[in-house]
C-alpha cells in the first residue's frame, strides 16, 4: 500500500519566515555565496541566450529603474541589449554575470577545407552579426560583422548582411606610395583629411598679369553628337606642354620681381584644393627660396596621368607584384597586363583626354585667337604643330587682413574659345574661354566599373543616371577639372563621353556625346567648396613658411586619408642622388 512520510521541518523560533542557518543541515550551509537578485526576464549570458524567441530581431523588455520599457535588438539567438537601462537583476551585484572580453584581435583561423556550395556564392550575416562576431565567406577568411566591425550593419552596408565572393579581400588591398619615403627624410607634420575639410578662406577675384599661347575655336558640332550619330576618336599629332612651376620662364621672371609669395600651376593647385576627395597617392614638391614658395611636380609623377574611378567603392586594381621577401610568392602579375588594370586605364584615359581636346577644335575653318604673347615653351627648333592652348597667369590674394601680404601666382590653362561674332576679341580680353575634358567608359562588367550603366543605352534617354554615377565614381577627378576651370576663368567646360568601340579593345574609341557646363554651377553640383580649397592652400603655405629654406615634399598616404610633410635634401628628385631616392609611380594615378 502506498504511503507518504512528511519531510523534517526545521523551525525558526527567532522570528522571520523560513529556517535559520543554525537549523539547516550541514549539506545546505552555503555561507559564502552572495545574494544575487534575479527576474524571469534576465539573460543567462551573452554567449548563451536561449530565451530570445523574437522573429524580427526586436523585442521590448520591462526592467530598469521605474520599470521603464526598453528596446532590445536580437536578430535571433545571440542577440544583445541596446544601450539603455539595465534589466532587473543584471546589476553589478550579480556575482554570476559573464563579462565578455574583447579578445578577437589576437584570434585567427586558417581553414583549408573546401566549402560546401552556397546559393549564389553569398553568405548571410544576419543583421551584421553579434558585436565582435565573425562571418565567413567560402571559408577563405574571416571578417568582422556588426557594429564596430569592418563591415557595416548587415555586411556591405545592406540590411540582411549579404556579402559577395572575395569581398573580404577588398580591405586588405594596399597601394604603394607615389614616392619612395627615404629613411633620411624627417617628417615635420601630419594632417588628417577631416581637419582639412574644416578650413575656410574667402578669396576675391584674381588679377590677370599676362596671357600666352594661341587658341582655336571650339567645334560646336560636337555638342550635337548622340549615341545614334557617334563619331570616332581620332589620334591627332600635336604638342602640348605641362611644364612644372620652377621650370616656367614666365614664373621665374615674376618671382624675380617679387610678384607673389607662392607660385604654382592650376594642375598642382587643384590637387591640393581637392585633397580631401583623393584616394590614390600623390606628392607635391615644395621649394622655399627666401620668402617665396614654389609648388612643383615630379617628371613622370601622378600629375601627368588621369585617374579612372578613383572614388568607386571598389576601384580598379593593379596585379599584385611578387613579394621580394618570399621567394615562393610570385604575385598575380600576368605576362600580358590587363587592359582594365588601374595603370592601363589611367594611360588610356590620358590618351583620350589629349586627343579629344585636339580633335574638337577648328584649326582651319575659324580664325585663331593669338593671346598677348606666343607660347613660352615652344622653341624655334620645334617643328611639330602646337595644340590649342592658352596660358593665363593670375594672382590671388590669400591675405586674411588688409595688412597681410600673402599672394599666390597661378599659371592656368584654357583649351579653346567660343566661336561667333567677336569671339577672337573676346578671347583676347579673357571671356568666352573653354576648357575641354573627357570621361571614358571601358567595360561595365570589369572589376572597378563602379556599377556604371551602359552609356549607349542611357546617355540619350537617362543622362542624369550616367552623370550621377560618374560624379560618384570620379568625384575627385571632376572636382579637380572644375577647380582648374574656375581658376582659369573659363566660361564653359566641355565634357566628352567617350567609350570603347569594343569593350575588349582599348585602342579604338568613339565619341557618344558632349555636355557643356558652367564651372561655377558644376562646382555647386559637385559640392566643391572653393573657400575650403583656399583654406587648405593657405594652411600649407603658413606651415611651409615657418620652415627654414630648403626642399620639402607633401605626400598623400596611399592607404589613409592623411597628408604628411617631409623635409628632403635639395638634391632630391633631380637625378643627382647616389642613394637611389626617386619615385615609384602608383598605378591609376
Buried (B, 14 or more C-beta within 10 A) or exposed (E): EEEEEEEEEEEEEEEEEEBEEEBBEEEEEEEEEEEBEEEEEBBEEBEEBEBBEBEEBEBEBEBBEEEEEBEBBBBBEBBBBEEBBEBBBBEEEBEEBEEEEEEEEEEEEEEEEEEEEEEEEBBBBBBBBBBBBBBBBBBEBBBBBBBEBEBBBBBBEBEBBBBBBEBBEBEEEEBBBBBEBBEEBEEBBEBEBEBBBEBEBEBEEBEBBBBBBBBBBBBBEBEEBEBEEBBEBEEBEBBBBEBBBBEBEBBEEBBEEEBBBBBBBBBBBBBBBBBBBBBBBBBBBBBBEEEBBBBBBBEEBBBBBBBBBBBBEBBBBBBEEBEEEEEEEEEEEEEEEBBBBBBBBBBBBBBBBBBBBBBBBBBEEBEBBBBEEEBBBBEEEEEEEBBBBBBBBBBBBBBEEEEEEBBBBBBBBBBBBBBEEEBBEBBBEBBBBBBBBBBBBBBBEBBBBBEBBEBBEBBEEEBEEBBEBBBBBBBBBBBBBBBBBBBBBBBBBBBBBBBBEEBEEBEEBBBBBBBBBBBBEBBEBBEBBBEBBBBBBBBBBEBBBEBEEBBBBBBBBBEEBBBBBBBBBEEBBEEEBEEEBBBEBBBBB
